């Protein structure tokens, strides 16, 4: 998956474990609170200081409004901002807390169309696509990666 990022600088929020680690080698992890403007600014500044530019920003769920705003501001400069909104993804952390079946799956199997756990690679692959040159005309998009759960809600 990392080959899609060759010569690309992508800032991906909420990707420091689980799904982020699925992205592959050559990735730098930075801790930031993107709900705090100075912290979010410092995150982008760190990327620019380290790599000289930012090509794409991919936001985790919950900040769609901010992402749309940034897409509008950055688009004229060639910066794409998109959101991947994952459903229940069975990361190692989730499995450690809730178990493989039990609580994690007890209600979700009733609303999710695909009757299996979401895997980290299920969410990482769309992030890789949106950060790649294959998605250069996609901006301000929100992509649900939830096994069809949003359809049944």
GUMARDREN-451141 format. One record per residue (C-alpha): residue in one letter; y negated, z, x negated. Coordinates in steps of 0.001 Angstrom, whole numbers, m for minus. Layout:
N
("a" (Y Z X))
...
This chain:
153
("x" (0 0 0))
("x" (m2396 767 m2872))
("x" (m2491 m2923 m3887))
("x" (m4633 m3601 m801))
("x" (m7325 m1444 m2383))
("x" (m7540 m3353 m5654))
("x" (m11226 m3635 m6514))
("x" (m12196 m1832 m3285))
("x" (m14054 1438 m2866))
("x" (m13122 3110 404))
("x" (m14213 6505 1634))
("x" (m11583 7851 4035))
("x" (m12329 11102 5826))
("x" (m9596 13585 6687))
("x" (m7197 12051 4172))
("x" (m6603 14768 1597))
("x" (m2993 15411 2603))
("x" (m214 13942 4727))
("x" (m1592 10560 5792))
("x" (m3949 10340 2795))
("x" (m1168 10968 315))
("x" (791 8127 1911))
("x" (m1950 5742 767))
("x" (m580 5611 m2788))
("x" (m1803 5865 m6369))
("x" (m5310 5260 m7676))
("x" (m6986 7407 m5059))
("x" (m9486 10168 m5756))
("x" (m9575 13082 m3319))
("x" (m12875 14867 m2683))
("x" (m13329 17828 m352))
("x" (m16279 17566 2024))
("x" (m17333 18775 5451))
("x" (m18461 15541 7080))
("x" (m19958 17441 10017))
("x" (m22491 18837 7533))
("x" (m25049 16173 6586))
("x" (m25657 17375 2988))
("x" (m21891 17542 2400))
("x" (m21337 14066 3874))
("x" (m24201 12694 1772))
("x" (m22726 14328 m1334))
("x" (m19365 12706 m559))
("x" (m20910 9234 m439))
("x" (m23036 9982 m3510))
("x" (m19901 11042 m5393))
("x" (m18214 7749 m4508))
("x" (m21243 5715 m5603))
("x" (m21669 7749 m8804))
("x" (m18012 7351 m9705))
("x" (m17416 3750 m8607))
("x" (m20871 2191 m8344))
("x" (m20612 1309 m4663))
("x" (m18893 1910 m1329))
("x" (m17236 m1044 416))
("x" (m15837 618 3512))
("x" (m15832 3996 5242))
("x" (m12874 4990 7400))
("x" (m13282 8052 9536))
("x" (m10613 10260 10981))
("x" (m10675 11111 14675))
("x" (m13499 13127 16159))
("x" (m16503 11443 14577))
("x" (m16607 8145 16425))
("x" (m20313 8493 17240))
("x" (m21237 9111 13619))
("x" (m19037 6217 12526))
("x" (m20704 3816 14974))
("x" (m24122 4945 13745))
("x" (m23124 4458 10094))
("x" (m21597 1065 10920))
("x" (m24885 m38 12396))
("x" (m26825 1192 9375))
("x" (m24398 m29 6714))
("x" (m23367 m3323 8252))
("x" (m26467 m5168 7094))
("x" (m25562 m4074 3560))
("x" (m21946 m5229 3853))
("x" (m20501 m1734 4364))
("x" (m17898 m1504 7115))
("x" (m17268 1762 8978))
("x" (m14207 2115 11196))
("x" (m12259 4964 12779))
("x" (m8503 5468 12859))
("x" (m7638 7956 15599))
("x" (m4081 9152 14960))
("x" (m1983 10779 17645))
("x" (735 13271 16817))
("x" (1728 12430 13278))
("x" (4536 14576 11898))
("x" (3107 15463 8498))
("x" (4812 17971 6236))
("x" (2186 20527 7270))
("x" (2847 20031 10999))
("x" (6588 20122 10511))
("x" (6315 23342 8485))
("x" (4298 25065 11213))
("x" (5853 23687 14406))
("x" (9271 22404 13373))
("x" (10650 18896 13716))
("x" (11267 19120 17452))
("x" (10241 22295 19275))
("x" (6551 22713 20017))
("x" (5488 19538 18267))
("x" (7482 17321 20567))
("x" (8004 19359 23740))
("x" (5067 17942 25699))
("x" (4248 14859 23667))
("x" (7521 13074 24436))
("x" (6418 12948 28087))
("x" (3151 11117 27385))
("x" (3949 9039 24305))
("x" (5381 5584 25013))
("x" (7225 5302 21688))
("x" (9907 7981 21790))
("x" (9758 9025 18150))
("x" (7571 11068 15878))
("x" (4601 9337 14320))
("x" (5052 9190 10549))
("x" (2372 9437 7915))
("x" (2908 5779 7006))
("x" (2281 4828 10668))
("x" (m1288 6096 10288))
("x" (m1765 5150 6626))
("x" (m940 1453 7136))
("x" (m3847 790 9552))
("x" (m6196 2641 7188))
("x" (m5022 387 4356))
("x" (m5524 m2691 6541))
("x" (m9038 m1694 7631))
("x" (m10042 m992 4031))
("x" (m8619 m4307 2797))
("x" (m10116 m7782 2539))
("x" (m7979 m8723 5555))
("x" (m10387 m6770 7776))
("x" (m13750 m7947 6427))
("x" (m15013 m8915 9900))
("x" (m14070 m5620 11557))
("x" (m16824 m3022 11846))
("x" (m17468 m62 14176))
("x" (m13905 m232 15539))
("x" (m11901 2721 16807))
("x" (m8159 2185 16429))
("x" (m5760 4487 18305))
("x" (m2546 5024 16343))
("x" (m707 7229 18786))
("x" (2531 5573 19869))
("x" (904 4506 23122))
("x" (m24 8027 24241))
("x" (m3607 7102 25094))
("x" (m2281 4581 27638))
("x" (m489 7288 29613))
("x" (m3256 9912 29580))
